[in-house]
Amino acid sequence: MPPKKYKFVLHLSLIVSVTMIGCFTPKKMSTESVPAVGDLDITRYAGTWYEIARLPHSFEKNLERVTATYTLQDDGNIEVVNRGFKSKKGEWKSIKGKAWIPDPAVPARLKVKFFWFFSSEYKVIDLDSENYTYAMVTSSSRKYLWILSRTPGINETLYTRLVRKAQDLGFDMEKLYRVQHTR
């Protein structure tokens, strides 16, 4: 077994490699043409959101009861805490990061960082602009999509509308995973 120092370097190299590959999103997978919502009041957006559905990816594998909590900080940044239950192990997992709005003219396009050297786009592409009860979010690639709600459930008519909209925007909705929030 390699010494801890070498394991760290190997792990870091793997993360950097995956990050570099992820930076080269093919044009057909890019969300550059997917518009962000016209306005976002980050104060109203702050708080806890329940993940209703997502496109599958490794960093949330086998997680249920997933929430994202956004807390405004005095320095203008946003603390992000993602939390989910790994039922196979019977334990909660969480990760803390930070988000910020790089261009105040486009507040629905944020940057989020969970590791000290890597940030990614966080783009709100649908939002209940009146009550902030639901949102649909993506990143810079159509491989990533989340449907969020202020409650653990969502109206099926609304859910169907959001799924159709995402499909019309080019997301592969056949892979969509519905997150469980029951014990």
Buried (B, 14 or more C-beta within 10 A) or exposed (E): EEEEEEEEEEEEEEEEEEEEEBEEBEEEBEBEEBEBBEEBEBEEBBEBBBBBBBBEBEEBEEBBBBBBBBEBEEEEBBBBBBBBBBEEEEEEBEEEBBBBBEEEEBBBBBBBBBEEEBBBBBBBBBBEEEEBBBBBBBBBBBBBBBBBBBEBEBEEEBBEBBBEBBEEBBBEBEEBEEBEBEE
